[in-house]
Amino acid sequence: MPDPVLSLKDVTLSLRGNAGMVGILHGITLDVNRGETLGLIGPSGSGKSSLLMIMGGLERATSGSVQALGQDLTAMNEDALARFRRDHMGVVFQSFHLIPTMTALENVATPLELAGVKDAFDRAQAELEAVGLGHRADHYPAQMSGGEQQRVALARASAPRPQILLADEPTGNLDGANGTAIMDLLFGLRDRHGATLVLVTHSNTLAARCDRIVRLTDGQVAKDAQAAE
């Protein structure tokens, strides 16, 4: 039986622009099942990143309902959403979003400390080891390459053992070799922790590694199909 961890029903999103309100998403209905890997693809401006942000409670739907792990995200205030993400979600962005004044180890340990994990630094070190950066634990973001910074961001997202991993173009700022390595790590972390993974990507090759591919066009689901074997 399907076991959705994310469930969106008739979701719309409109944002105010210079010329007034602009429709971004139009009536999105979509379930993502436990343990599934879902690739969100489509041309620039199709609403992929906006949809991912709504799944993570980082953007509020204009209308419709968004449920994650049986909880209604649309009914939560900002503090409740932040706690829910802390406890249940890991988010990886294209631009890393590391704290520049913190070492790699401190960046990974911070969400664990906020969650009250007693062995936060030990677990953070283990996650850095898992992405091949144990030897860079004391380095600051400015001392690391883009690929290394994204590995730290992956370690930070996976350290709390999230049930849902959301990744927005995680290889967008990296060259081919680094991008492939990051995707191998991302899928490896998914396998290791059993998380559900939703991945926004422009790469058909990366999307094909997912169990299922959803194509967006003009803020609507244009295609929803199992990835080819």
Salt bridges, closest charged atoms under 4 A:
ASP3 OD2 - ARG34 NE 2.67
GLU36 OE1 - ARG212 NH1 2.97
GLU78 OE2 - ARG60 NE 3.37
ASP87 OD1 - ARG86 NE 2.93
GLU127 OE2 - ARG161 NH1 2.77
GLU127 OE1 - ARG192 NH2 3.28
GLU127 OE2 - HIS193 NE2 3.57
GLU148 OE1 - ARG136 NH2 2.89
GLU169 OE2 - HIS202 ND1 2.47
ASP184 OD1 - ARG209 NH1 2.88
ASP191 OD1 - ARG190 NE 2.49
ASP224 OD1 - ARG212 NE 2.79
